[in-house]
Amino acid sequence: MSKYDTSGIGVNLREIPDKNGEVKLKVLGLILDGPAYAAGVRQGDELLSVNGVDVKGKSAFEALSLIQGPSDTSVNIMVKQGNCGPVQSVDVQRQLIAKTPVFYRLEQMDNGKTSVGYVRLKEFNALARKDLVTAMKRLQGMGASVFVLDLRDNLGGLVQEGIEIAKLFLNKGETVIYTAGREPQNVKSIVAETGPLITNPVIVLVNKNTASASEIVATALHDNCRAILVGEKTYGKGLIQSVFELHDGSGVVVTVGKYVTPNHLDINGNGVDPDYKKFPAWNEVAERLSKCHRQQG
């Protein structure tokens, strides 16, 4: 998967060979509400020129180098909508872009029979839930019938943000996570208060660097029969810690509890095993989810 560029207009380009073997530069993805998206550029558009310079035969890196420039300056790009749409001249204002943790795109699988909404969540920061909701709604509007949530190399972040994101996929009353500890105030179950944002099948991608809040999201969806897990065993970080200030101004970190999955698996030190190591067929995903039964209690 390509990483976001630093162009200041919020586009991600991919080199796509056509039937004649020539390379076209296509917009693979856009930063949520970034300058390019606001100017009308969309996923699948072909980049033709930058400030009058033809980009035919250039690499994505070379094209992005032409696009880059100081914040609050303008760049003109020529794009062709889709494969056979009209050519459009677009002036885009470069700007410093907030680092959204969400990257998304629509993929066509099974010779175009299945529209897959792919969402990469890099970390759980203050923008995570808001931007994920925006991405999912846009992918639904684009026709996505199944979703892939990529949590690989997501080491966590704000645990509460992860809990709120997990709730987006669950039915009202379903358990997101249990907390367990010696003190009564640290023993509780956290449940979803409303219905799900989507009910489509979900595949969650995980690996050895999927940790903490990512493991909470992955297990909440998995244990409630909303998703299957694909990839590697996760990191295994599930402690609840508090910082207590001492008289001399220093502090001490004390473990006060741990997170336990809806199926009562202790995450910490154990990690979570995936259902599949490699990407399964879509009919296999649907069949497995249809036969899934939530454990009680």
Summary of the structure (lengths in Angstrom):
residues: 297
radius of gyration: 21.8
end to end distance: 39.6
largest distance: 73.3
contacts: 936
relative contact order: 0.10
helix: 20%
strand: 33%
